[in-house]
Amino acid sequence: MTRQPDYQYPDGRILVFAKAPVPGEVKTRLAAHIGKQAAAQLYEQLVRDTVGLVAGARLAPVELHVASQSRHPLFVSLADRQSVEVRLQTGGDLGLRMYNAVKSALRTADFALLIGTDCPAMSAAYLQRACQQLDAGSAVVLGPAEDGGYVLIGARRCDERLFTDIPWSSDRVLQLTRARLQALKLPYEELDTLWDLDRLEDLRRWRTTVSDCTEGVGKFAGISLRDTL
């Protein structure tokens, strides 16, 4: 029998949103510069790194919520190697899928913390600060992104209006989410602002500013990035 890890916040949940690393369907903006196959391999490494970070931090039980192909080899491998549960996202647009995941987690957990896989600047300490604030009673915690979105949202209470009629992938996501929280009279806390890896300049930034990034870029077997970086 596999021993379950001890968690600092066993009554919380960390939800990681991910897609299957299908060429042409992930990291499309980067694919225009480095190719669809390279972008998919990069995305797969980001998923592996994110799940490894979250599971290794042992803050709370981890759920990997996937958009499709729940039996994709990547997800099967992560479930086997890490203490994570793979679940299929439900709902129409991204907002509804996020809401459904958080709502489902809060049925049995004191708080839910939802992140994506596009933020290599995220650390275990950053996640811990979010968990600490939620455990202390904060209704909502946001991790702002430099591009006007957010890299993290955590909640003890969840209202569907936080996730509806939001122009996802725009620079208005954070602004509108703050306005909704204020209109709903839900107190919230914000963490430090981080950056996502979406564009070629972000890939360059990752290489030059994130610790061990040269080794990380070298993990992408068969990808020639030298000319673009």
N, C-alpha and C positions, 0 to 999 in steps of 0.2 A: 504494500500500500504506500502510495506517495504521500509524504508528509506535507501538509499545507503550510505555507509560510505564515509567520506571525506578522500581523499588521499593526502599524501605529494607530490607524483609525479603522478598526474592523467593521464599524457600522457605516462607513462611507463607501462610495463606489467611484472608480475612475473609468470613464467611458472614452475609448479611443475610436474615432471615426476614420474609416479607411475605405479605399477602393481596391479592386483587383488590379495588379500592375499590367494592364493590357496596353500595348503600344497604340498610340493614337487616341487613347481615352484618359490618360493622366499626364499632368505637366505639359499641357498642349502649348503654352506660351514658350516654354523652354525647348520643346520639340522642334520648333521652327528654326532653332539655332544649332542644336546638337543632335537632332534626329529623333524619330519616334521611339526606336529601340533603346537608345541611350537614355532618353527621358524616362522610359518605363523602368529601366534598371536603376536609375537614380531614385525614382519614387519607391521602388521596392526596398532599397537600402534605407530610405527615410522611415518607412513603415517598420522595418526591423529595428532600427535604432530607437524609434519612439517607444515601441512596445518593450524593448529591452530596458530602456530607461525607467519606464513606469513600473514594470514588474520588478526590476531590481531595487527600486526605492522602497518597496514593501510598505507603502503608505496605506493602501486600501485595496480590496479586491478589484481586479481589472477585468473589464469587459471590452472585447474588440467588436465593434459594430461595423459590419461590412455592407457595402451598397449592393453587392451581388456575389455570386460564386462563393458561397460560404465554405465550399470544399476545395477551393483553389489550393494548390500545393503550398503557397506562401502561408495561408491561414492555418492549414493543417500543421505545418511545421512549427509555427508560433505557438499553437495550442499544445503541441507535444513538448516543446522546449521550455515554455514559460507557463506560469500559473495564470492563464487567461482563459476566459470563456468567449467563444466566438458566437455572435448573434447577428442575424440578418436585420438590417434597417427596415422599418416599415413606414409607409406614408408616401406622399407625392413629392413635393419639393423638399429642398434641404431643410428648411425651417420646420416643416412638419415632422420630418424624420428625426431631427434633433429633439423636438418637443416630446415625441413619443418615447425616445430613448431615456430622456431625463425623467419623464413621468413614470415610466415603468420601473426605473431604478429606485425612485422615491417611495414606491409602494413598500419596499422592505428595508431601505437604507435611510439614514438620517440626512445624508446629503449626497449629491451627485456632482461630479466634476467632469466636464466634457472637453476634450481637446481633439485637434486634428493631428496630422503627421507632417505638417509643412514648416515646423518651427524648430530648426536645429539649435537655436539659441536657448531653448527651454532647458531647464536643469531640474534635478531632483529637489534642490532647495526652493526653487520657484514653485513647484507643485506643493511642496510642504507648506509654504506660506499660505497658499490658497486653502489647503486642508485645515490649517490652524484657524483661519478666519471663519470658515464655515463651521468648524467644530465649536468655535466660541459663540456662535449664534448669528453670524451675518446671513441675511436672507439670500444675497446674491454676491458673487465675486466675479469680476471681469479682469481678463488679461489683455490690455489694449495691444493692437498691432500698429506698426508705423504707417501701414497703408490705409488706415481708417477702419479696419475691421477689428476682430479680436482673435487671439490665439487660444483663449480659454474662457469658459463660462461655467461657474459652479453655482449650485442653488440648494437651499433647504426647502424652498417653496417655488413652485413653477406655475407660470401663467402662460397659456398658449399665445397671448398677445405679444409676448416677447419674441416670438418666432414667426409671426405672420406679417405679410406685406412688408418684408424687409428685402431690399435689393441686394441679395447676396453677391459677393465678389465685387462690390462697389466700395467707394471710400466713404459711404454714408452709414455703414452698418453700425459702427460704434456710436455715432451721434444719435441715430434713431433708437438704438437699444437704451441708451441713457435716458432719452426722452420718455420712452415707454415705462422704464422703471420709475421715473419721477411721477408720471401720470398714474401709475398703479400704486404709488406710495410704498414701494418696496425699497427698503434701505439697501445700499450696496457699497462694496469696497472695490477699489481698483489696485492692481499690482503694477509693477514697472512695465513700461512699454517695450515689446520685443518686435522682431521682424520675421516675416515669412520668407520661405525660399520659393519664389514663383517665377522670377525673371532671370535673364542671363547675368545682370549685375548682382543679383542676390547670390548666384552660384559663385561669382568672383569673390563676393564678400565672405561667403562661407569659407572659401579656401584661405583667405588671408586673416580672418579674425576669430574663427572658432577653433578652440584647442583641438589638436589632433586632426585638423581638417585635411591636411595633405594626405595622411594615412587613409582618411575616410574616402576622399576622392579616388585614391588608388584602389579601393575595393571594387570599383565598377569594372570587372573583367571585360575586356574587349571594347571598352569605350575610349575613343580618342577625344580628349577634351582640351588638349594642349593649345590648339589653334584658337579656341574660343575663350580661353582663360588668360 
